[in-house]
Amino acid sequence: MGTVLPDRPDAEDGAFLALHEERERLERALALTQARQRFSSEPGDADSARDEEVALLASLDRVMTMIRAAEYKRGPGARRW
């Protein structure tokens, strides 16, 4: 299911798109961190990259949860709790 935007963008659309931009930023940072772990010649750098990866994964999980919630709210007949 792709992202469906209404004809008229509003403030919620901006927030929704910002979440996707944050997701993309985190995914790129995560890829770079994983490359540092694999290809670093210094053990200290690989260790710090592992620690950074843990933090990035936690942030990515948080952002993905927010995206899923926003997508649900955008759907037809979505309940407001």
N, C-alpha and C positions, 0 to 999 in steps of 0.2 A: 504494500500500500504506500503510495507516494504522498508527498506533502501537497495538500490542496489548499490554495489560498483563495479567499473570496475576491470578488471584483474590486471592492473598495478596501484598501489596507487601513488598519486602525492600530491603536497602541498595542493591542495584544499580538498583532502580526509582527511588530518590531521586536517585542520580547521573545516571540517564538523563533524568529530568525536569529536573534542574538544567542539563543541557546544552541542553535545549530552551528553558529560560528565558534562558540566556546567548545563544543564537541570536536569540531574539526581541529582547533588549536591543540586541544588535549591529545587527540589521536596522533598528530604530527610530533608533538613533544614526546609521546610514548614511543613512537617508532625510533626517534633519535636516541632516546635513552636505552632502548633495547639494542641498538647498534653499538652504542658505547660499551654495553656489557659484553657483547660478543667480540668486538674488535679492539678493545683497549689493551695496550701493552702494559699499563700500570694497574696493579691489583687494587690500589686505593680508589682509582677512578671507577673501576668496575663495581666496587662495593658501594660507592656513593651513587652510582647510576641505579643499582638495585634498590637502594633506599628511596631514590627519586621515583622509581617506577611504582613502588607501593603507594606513594602519595598521589601520583597521577592516576592510578587505577581507582583509587577511592574517589577522586574528583570526577573522573569519567563516569563512574557509577552514579554519583549524585546528579550529574547533568543529564544522563540518560533517563533517570527516574523522572526528572522534571520535564523532559521532552515527552515521555510517554503520558504523563498527566496532562500536558498541554494538548497533545494530539487527541486525547479522549475528550477534553472539553470542547474541542473544535468540531467534533462529530455531531451529526444530526441526532437529536433526542438525548443528548448527554445530560445526565442528572447533575444538578448542583447540590452538593452535600450540605 
